[in-house]
Amino acid sequence: MKIVVFGMGAVGTQAVSMLKTYHPTIAVDRKGSGKDAAQHLEAGDVAILATPCGTHLELASAAVRRGSHVVSTTDATNEVHALLELDRTARAASSTVIVGAGFAPGLSCVLARHGASKLDEIDGISISKHGTGGPACARQHHRASKQSAYDWVDGAFLTRPAGSGRDLVWFPDSVGAKDCYRAGLPSPVLLKRILPDAQRITARMSASRRDRLTSRLPMLRPPHKDGGPGAIRVEVRGKGAEGYKTAVFGVVAAPSHATAIVASTAAKMIADGQCIPGARGMAEQGDPVPWLESFRVAGLKIETFSGA
């Protein structure tokens, strides 16, 4: 299968480098739209969408119409909803559309499902993330900081104000403790689909005092080419055979690098025929263990909290 990577930013360039050792024919699109994009869709079997949020639906729809598979790295809640609506069309075309194939959502959702698989009843799932990737990721992070959050609580989504719910979250070293707040993050939307019996699913992201003061303003300075070190923390709480249990996972990595690993792994899985047709989140693609092992082999270090 030929793999097309749309978007040559911090994520796309790294995904191409990772895939070159796996597949000899990778087409790279530097614009991600228009005639150039259409030509590459005609040439490719799997499309990795690493373009800015807001551009994925058009590309994914075009890819599905021609029977191609899609790996979308979007972390915009409205775009996640729209891509999931492609499910019926994708099934009819025998196409796989993996939605939110990034650091969080993506890896975070797979870890949450892995933790939940060891429980009989799920009391709560908390997703926290810190850091940004390239400029497009930083801009989406800024937009999300002023968008309402959607918490899954007792069988329904509740709208929460952006910037509320302050929580001191301990990420693995070297990131450490960060204040995290509610924001417009899609992880609860994706996890609710596979874990609807969970009593509570929430997502937060870190923010400094300056971030909070400027969240309602346009970005005051151009974002960095790469945001540097980032982290995710996934906590799953509930009842199992041995009583009440809490599983905590953490990963420290540059968000652009981690997203490139997750997206390229998803493309490989699709090319190897290991994914289910339809539009789904990554955690809906079956047993999470093979995914986690592939991430580990690719270089992501997943840490597990053990202690009191």
Sequence and secondary structure as in RCSB ss.txt:
>XXXX:A:sequence
MKIVVFGMGAVGTQAVSMLKTYHPTIAVDRKGSGKDAAQHLEAGDVAILATPCGTHLELASAAVRRGSHVVSTTD
ATNEVHALLELDRTARAASSTVIVGAGFAPGLSCVLARHGASKLDEIDGISISKHGTGGPACARQHHRASKQSAY
DWVDGAFLTRPAGSGRDLVWFPDSVGAKDCYRAGLPSPVLLKRILPDAQRITARMSASRRDRLTSRLPMLRPPHK
DGGPGAIRVEVRGKGAEGYKTAVFGVVAAPSHATAIVASTAAKMIADGQCIPGARGMAEQGDPVPWLESFRVAGL
KIETFSGA
>XXXX:A:secstr
  EEEE  SHHHHHHHHHHHTT S EEEESS SHHHHHHHHHH SEEEE S TTSHHHHHHHHHHTT EEEE   
 HHHHHHHHTTHHHHHHTT EEEE  BTTTBHHHHHHHHHHTT SEEEEEEEEEE   SHHHHHHHHHHTTS EE
EEETTEEEEE TT S EEEE STTT EEEEEE S SHHHHHHHH TT SEEEEEEE  HHHHHHTTS  SS   S
S   EEEEEEEEEEETTEEEEEEEEEEE HHHHHHHHHHHHHHHHHTT S SEEEEGGGSS HHHHHHHHHHHT 
 EEE    
